[in-house]
């Protein structure tokens, strides 16, 4: 009996629709965990995968994980690869969905670049040899050989706070190669994806970067904040957005 005179089993009973929703949740969670275990086993067996999907990685909203749609991630990955050569180095910071599409593009087009890296807090992504553990709270706690190495950088800070944005920008600047003397096309090529309300700060943190017209879409459409794509170049997928 509990304090209200009910049997404990009776007190714990849930409505049938709630029970069904819970069962669906746990079933989906178990299915994702199995797919991820299969992914890890296949990577360990083969060393790589021919085709990757973010369906293998569930989002953790508490960690501010919101994957981009395949179309958005592919567009961003294509712009990291545009004009790239076998000597190009690419680093993606806190945007695993773009990294996955970059890997898919490289495999499908049989292209090669010198180096690609994913800086990410979520250690599930260590199934990829390109994974480097990254915590924005320690923006320069990275292998020394990465300093000043990268021609193409995409940065997607996990939180819409000045502290997170500033530290992620410090990481991006540390990773970037020195600017080339030829401004067209810009080198390094930098893309930042974050909330609209961070616009003024982003412009201060990344000299030469502008707000673009590219419309970022997330896979689950669960975000209430408007997101923007910022970059230091125009391309076929975006131009500069006129500021109010």
C-alpha positions as CSV (number, residue, x, y, z in Angstrom):
1,X,0.0,0.0,0.0
2,X,1.1,3.6,-0.6
3,X,0.1,6.6,1.4
4,X,-3.1,7.0,-0.5
5,X,-4.3,3.5,0.2
6,X,-3.5,2.1,-3.3
7,X,-1.6,-1.0,-4.1
8,X,1.8,0.0,-5.6
9,X,1.1,-2.0,-8.8
10,X,-2.2,0.0,-9.2
11,X,-0.5,3.3,-8.6
12,X,2.1,2.6,-11.3
13,X,-0.3,1.8,-14.0
14,X,-0.1,4.1,-17.0
15,X,-2.7,4.8,-19.7
16,X,-2.5,2.4,-22.7
17,X,-1.5,5.2,-25.1
18,X,1.4,6.3,-22.8
19,X,2.6,2.7,-22.5
20,X,2.5,2.3,-26.3
21,X,4.5,5.5,-26.7
22,X,7.1,4.3,-24.2
23,X,7.3,0.9,-26.0
24,X,7.9,2.7,-29.3
25,X,10.6,4.8,-27.7
26,X,12.5,1.9,-26.2
27,X,12.1,-0.2,-29.4
28,X,13.5,2.6,-31.5
29,X,16.3,3.2,-29.0
30,X,17.2,-0.5,-29.1
31,X,17.1,-0.6,-32.8
32,X,19.5,2.4,-33.1
33,X,21.8,0.8,-30.6
34,X,21.9,-2.4,-32.6
35,X,22.5,-0.5,-35.9
36,X,25.4,1.4,-34.2
37,X,26.9,-1.8,-32.8
38,X,26.7,-3.3,-36.3
39,X,28.3,-0.2,-37.7
40,X,31.2,-0.4,-35.3
41,X,31.7,-4.1,-36.0
42,X,31.7,-3.5,-39.8
43,X,34.2,-0.7,-39.5
44,X,36.5,-2.9,-37.3
45,X,36.1,-5.7,-39.8
46,X,36.5,-3.7,-43.1
47,X,38.3,-0.6,-42.0
48,X,35.7,1.6,-43.7
49,X,32.1,1.7,-45.0
50,X,31.0,2.4,-48.6
51,X,27.9,4.3,-47.6
52,X,27.2,6.1,-44.3
53,X,24.1,7.5,-42.8
54,X,23.3,9.6,-39.7
55,X,20.4,7.3,-39.0
56,X,23.0,5.2,-37.2
57,X,23.5,8.0,-34.6
58,X,20.6,9.2,-32.5
59,X,20.5,12.8,-31.5
60,X,21.1,13.8,-27.9
61,X,19.1,17.0,-27.3
62,X,20.7,17.6,-23.9
63,X,24.1,17.8,-25.7
64,X,22.5,20.2,-28.3
65,X,22.7,17.6,-31.0
66,X,20.5,18.4,-34.0
67,X,21.6,16.8,-37.3
68,X,21.3,18.6,-40.6
69,X,19.1,17.2,-43.3
70,X,21.0,15.1,-45.9
71,X,20.4,17.8,-48.5
72,X,21.8,20.6,-46.2
73,X,24.8,18.5,-45.1
74,X,25.6,17.5,-48.7
75,X,25.5,21.1,-49.9
76,X,27.9,22.1,-47.1
77,X,30.2,19.2,-47.8
78,X,30.2,20.0,-51.5
79,X,31.4,23.6,-50.8
80,X,34.2,22.2,-48.6
81,X,35.2,20.1,-51.6
82,X,34.7,22.7,-54.3
83,X,38.1,23.4,-55.9
84,X,39.9,21.0,-53.5
85,X,42.9,19.0,-54.6
86,X,45.0,16.1,-53.3
87,X,46.9,18.6,-51.1
88,X,43.8,20.1,-49.4
89,X,43.2,19.7,-45.7
90,X,39.6,19.9,-44.4
91,X,38.5,20.1,-40.7
92,X,34.9,19.9,-39.5
93,X,34.2,21.2,-36.0
94,X,31.1,19.8,-34.2
95,X,29.1,19.0,-37.4
96,X,29.2,15.2,-37.8
97,X,26.3,15.1,-40.3
98,X,28.4,17.2,-42.6
99,X,31.4,15.0,-42.0
100,X,29.4,11.9,-42.9
101,X,28.2,13.4,-46.2
102,X,31.8,14.6,-47.0
103,X,32.9,11.0,-46.5
104,X,30.1,9.8,-48.8
105,X,31.0,12.3,-51.5
106,X,34.7,11.4,-51.4
107,X,33.8,7.7,-51.8
108,X,31.2,8.1,-54.5
109,X,33.3,10.5,-56.6
110,X,36.5,8.6,-55.9
111,X,38.2,11.8,-54.9
112,X,41.1,12.3,-52.5
113,X,42.2,15.1,-50.3
114,X,45.3,15.2,-48.1
115,X,43.5,15.1,-44.8
116,X,40.0,15.4,-43.2
117,X,39.3,15.5,-39.5
118,X,36.1,15.6,-37.4
119,X,36.5,17.5,-34.1
120,X,33.6,16.2,-31.9
121,X,32.6,15.8,-28.3
122,X,30.5,12.6,-28.9
123,X,32.8,9.7,-28.6
124,X,30.5,7.4,-30.6
125,X,32.1,9.0,-33.7
126,X,35.4,7.4,-32.8
127,X,34.4,4.6,-35.1
128,X,35.9,6.9,-37.8
129,X,39.7,7.1,-37.9
130,X,39.4,10.8,-38.6
131,X,37.7,11.5,-35.2
132,X,39.5,13.8,-32.8
133,X,37.9,14.3,-29.4
134,X,37.0,18.0,-28.9
135,X,35.6,19.9,-26.0
136,X,34.9,23.6,-26.7
137,X,35.7,24.4,-23.1
138,X,39.3,23.6,-24.0
139,X,39.5,25.1,-27.5
140,X,43.2,24.5,-28.0
141,X,43.5,21.1,-26.4
142,X,44.2,19.4,-29.8
143,X,47.2,17.6,-31.4
144,X,49.9,20.2,-32.1
145,X,50.3,19.1,-35.7
146,X,46.8,20.5,-36.5
147,X,47.8,24.1,-35.9
148,X,47.7,26.2,-39.0
149,X,47.1,23.1,-41.2
150,X,43.6,23.5,-42.7
151,X,42.5,25.0,-46.0
152,X,38.8,24.4,-45.4
153,X,37.0,24.7,-42.1
154,X,33.4,24.3,-41.1
155,X,32.5,25.2,-37.5
156,X,29.1,24.5,-35.9
157,X,29.3,25.6,-32.2
158,X,27.0,23.4,-30.1
159,X,25.5,26.1,-28.0
160,X,24.1,29.6,-28.7
161,X,26.1,31.3,-26.1
162,X,28.9,34.0,-26.4
163,X,31.3,31.8,-24.5
164,X,30.8,28.7,-26.7
165,X,30.9,30.8,-29.9
166,X,34.1,32.6,-28.9
167,X,35.9,29.5,-27.9
168,X,34.9,27.6,-31.1
169,X,36.1,30.6,-33.1
170,X,39.5,30.4,-31.3
171,X,39.7,26.8,-32.4
172,X,38.9,27.7,-36.0
173,X,41.5,30.4,-36.1
174,X,44.1,28.0,-34.5
175,X,43.3,25.4,-37.2
176,X,43.4,27.8,-40.2
177,X,46.3,28.1,-42.6
178,X,47.7,31.6,-43.0
179,X,45.7,33.7,-45.5
180,X,46.9,33.4,-49.0
181,X,48.0,36.5,-50.9
182,X,45.4,35.8,-53.6
183,X,42.0,36.8,-52.1
184,X,39.9,35.0,-54.8
185,X,39.1,32.3,-54.0
186,X,39.7,32.9,-50.3
187,X,42.1,30.5,-48.5
188,X,41.3,29.3,-46.0
189,X,37.7,28.8,-46.9
190,X,35.6,29.1,-43.7
191,X,31.9,28.2,-43.1
192,X,30.2,28.8,-39.7
193,X,26.7,27.5,-39.0
194,X,24.9,28.8,-36.0
195,X,21.9,30.8,-34.8
196,X,20.7,34.1,-36.3
197,X,21.0,35.8,-32.9
198,X,24.8,35.1,-33.0
199,X,25.2,37.1,-36.2
200,X,26.8,40.2,-34.8
201,X,29.2,38.2,-32.7
202,X,30.1,35.9,-35.6
203,X,31.0,38.9,-37.8
204,X,33.3,40.1,-35.0
205,X,34.9,36.7,-34.3
206,X,35.6,35.8,-38.0
207,X,37.0,38.8,-40.0
208,X,35.8,38.7,-43.6
209,X,32.9,36.4,-42.9
210,X,29.4,37.4,-44.0
211,X,25.8,36.1,-43.6
212,X,24.7,34.1,-46.6
213,X,21.4,33.3,-48.2
214,X,21.7,29.6,-47.7
215,X,18.8,28.1,-45.7
216,X,20.0,25.5,-43.2
217,X,17.5,22.7,-42.6
218,X,17.7,20.2,-39.7
219,X,16.6,16.6,-40.1
220,X,13.9,16.7,-37.4
221,X,12.8,20.4,-37.6
222,X,12.8,20.6,-33.8
223,X,14.6,23.8,-33.4
224,X,12.8,27.0,-32.5
225,X,15.8,29.2,-33.2
226,X,16.5,30.5,-36.7
227,X,19.8,29.3,-38.0
228,X,22.1,31.0,-40.5
229,X,25.1,30.0,-42.6
230,X,28.0,32.4,-42.5
231,X,31.0,32.2,-44.9
232,X,33.9,34.1,-46.3
233,X,33.0,33.3,-49.9
234,X,30.0,33.3,-52.3
235,X,29.3,30.3,-54.4
236,X,26.6,28.6,-56.5
237,X,24.7,27.7,-53.4
238,X,24.6,31.1,-51.7
239,X,25.3,34.8,-52.0
240,X,25.7,37.5,-49.4
241,X,22.5,38.2,-47.5
242,X,21.5,41.9,-47.4
243,X,21.5,43.0,-43.8
244,X,18.6,45.1,-42.3
